[in-house]
Amino acid sequence: MPDRIDRLGATVFTVPSPDALPDLIARIARLWAELHEADRALALEVARKLPGMEIRRT
């Protein structure tokens, strides 16, 4: 199956404080679970592409 996502990237607008990290991690885990339930193949494609993700800071 061909990739549905060309490339992954993110722009960081704010850096969370250490106290905010548990909530951020919980939100990421919930979103990941939702993606996995909605489209497992897409979730696996995203996981495969994460190491090459481009991160930019504003």
RAWOSUL-V956761 format. One line per field, one symbol per residue. ss: DSSP state (H for helix, E for strand, C for the rest). phi: phi as a letter, one per 30 degrees, with the letter a starting at -180 (. if undefined). psi: psi as a letter, one per 40 degrees, with the letter a starting at -180 (. if undefined). A space follows every 50 residues. Layout:
BEGIN
ss: ???
phi: ???
psi: ???
END
This chain:
BEGIN
ss: CCCCCCCCEEEECCCCCHHHHHHHHHHHHHHHHHHHHHCHHHHHHHHHHH HHCEEEEC
phi: .ddccdacabcccbcddedddeddddddddddddddddadddddddedce ecdccccd
psi: hihehdiiiihhdihiiddeddddddddddddddddddgddddddddded deihhih.
END
